[in-house]
């Protein structure tokens, strides 16, 4: 049987995820970033989230409240859905493997280069 751990985003949960670099039990993060004023993520934020399949930072108001002041070291290989409105860097982490990726949406982002290498699967890309 398949379960996705859903988390209510309270200040304490955000601190767990973003300041303590999360954990392997997290499979999905969906954050309406317009509800927060400013969230600084560590470069290692997603390092221990080895089962993360859905990562979405929705920012339909253009606030860009989720930032990576020191870059991003990695994204999980298990990631299938990646949405980040206003992604602040020009590229994804060089170690990112897009083999499992099905959907990529990065509206209002600064991305100029997605990844190196050959993409094996079909990915729906929206930028």
N, C-alpha and C positions, 0 to 999 in steps of 0.2 A: 504494500500500500504506500502511496505517495502523499507526503504532507509538506506544505510550504509554511515555514514559520513566519507569521505576520506579526509585526511589532507596531504598537501605537507609538507614534513619535512624540515623546515628552522630552523635556530637557534631560532627564536622567538617561533615557534610552539613547539620545543623541550623544551624550557624553560617553556612554559605553562603546558605541560604534565608532565614533570619530576620534576619540582621544585614547581609547584603549585598544584600538585597531580591531574591534569586532571579534568574531569567532567563527569556527567552522559550522556552527548550527544555522547560521543565517543563509537563507536561500534567495530572499527577495528584499529589496529596499525600494520603496516608492516614496519620494518626498516631494510635497508641494513646496518648493523653495520660496514661493512668494509669501509664505506664512512666517518666515524667519528673516531677521535683519542681516545677520552675517555669520557664516559658518566657515571657518578655516579648517581645511583637511590636511592631515599629515601626508607626506609622500608614501607612507607605509599603511595607510588607512585600510586598504582592501587585501593586504598581504595574507592575513589568516582566514579570510573568507573564501576558503577553497571550494565551497559548494554554492557560491553565489551565482544564480542564473539570470536574475532580473535586477538591473540597476537603473533607476530612473530618478533624475532630478528635474522635475517639471518647473519651468519658470515662464509662464505665459505672459507675465507683466514686464519682463525685461529687467528685473531687479538685479539679477546675477548675484544672489546672496551666498552661493556656494563657491568657495575659491580654493585654489591650490597654490599658496604663496611660494612653496618650495618644490613644486612639480609633483609628479605622480610616478612612483617606482614600478608599480605593476597593477594589472587587472587579472582577475581569475580566468583560467582557461575554460571554465565551465560556463562563462557568460554567454547567454543566448539572446538576451534583449538588453540593449544599451541605449538609454535616452539621457542626454545631458544638455539641456538648453543653456547656452552661454558657456560651453566648455572653454576654459581660459587659456589653454596652451595650443601651440601650433601643430602638435602631433600627439598621438597616443603613445603610451610607454613602448619603448623599442622591444621589450620582451613580450608584448601582448600577442597572443595567438588567437586569431579570429576564426579558427576552424569550427567551433560550435555556434558562432554568431549567426542569428537569423534576421535580426532587425537592428539597425543602427540609425538613430535620429539625433542630430546635433544642431538644432536650430540656433541661429545667432551665435555660433561658436567661432573660434579663431583658428580652427584646424585647417592646415594646408596640406598635410601628409598623414594618411591613416596608418599604414604599416608597410613593412618590407616583406618581400617574399610573394608567394603565390597563394591566392585565395582559392581553396578547394570547393567550398560550398557556395550556394547562391545566397546573397545577402541583400535585403531591401535597405537601401541607404537613402536617408532624407536629411538634407542639410540646408 
